[in-house]
């Protein structure tokens, strides 16, 4: 079964690409997504990125693990998911043409085996419901991009027009003596160039900072020698208005243990 939908978006290609690939914050953009859990994030590019996505389907909460299997920056990416004997393939494409951009989403459901094939027969009756959900996702993305004007998406997801993605080297303090073995814990990432420091800090800290038991501890986020934000257990407090990017970007996280 194949379901396809599309929307026209008044926005830059970079802004649309940033919105559809902002997997970590998809629950904040797409109303149908309840929760995202990142499983694996590649050092560069999108291929191999894996996450668990929780949605409300037919009145019940459902979680499926998705992985990006193909991608071309600012053009398309393809995901696959396997569940209940089915292979679910989704294609997100930004069409190449003059004028406003067209974002197209194609969802294919293929049964893997005879039992799954039998289960697939009644699924055709829900094709209209599924298409409505896909279209809602696209309209949510459209709204996120257009809310900030024709050239940029809403402020928290705005990226540099000339450099929608950039390389950043991450380092951090150790949180205990046993954490010193591979200090300074250097990691290189390719991320979206979010102008909003909170969005950028969220993107680079996800799956990088270690889990620390208890409450009261925090991290200072220093981007290119500028302290841009502080991360606590409950929130992120920004200290600058815009992310101070440079040609070569480094982010260091300074650990502050709990004080009582």
Secondary structure, DSSP 4 states (H G I P E B T S, - for coil): -EEEEEEEE-S-HHHHHHHHT-GGGHHHH-TTEEEEEEEE--SSSSTT-EEEEEEEETTEEEEEEEEEEEEETTTEEEEEEEETTEEEEEEEEE---SSSEEEEEEEEEEE-SHHHHHHHHGGGGGHHHHHHHHHHHHHHHHHHHHTT-SSS--GGG-B-SS-SEEEEEEEE--SSGGGGGGTT--EEEEEE-BSSHHHHHHHHHTTTSPP--SSS-EEEEEETTEEEEEEESS-EEE-SSS----SSEEEEEEEE----
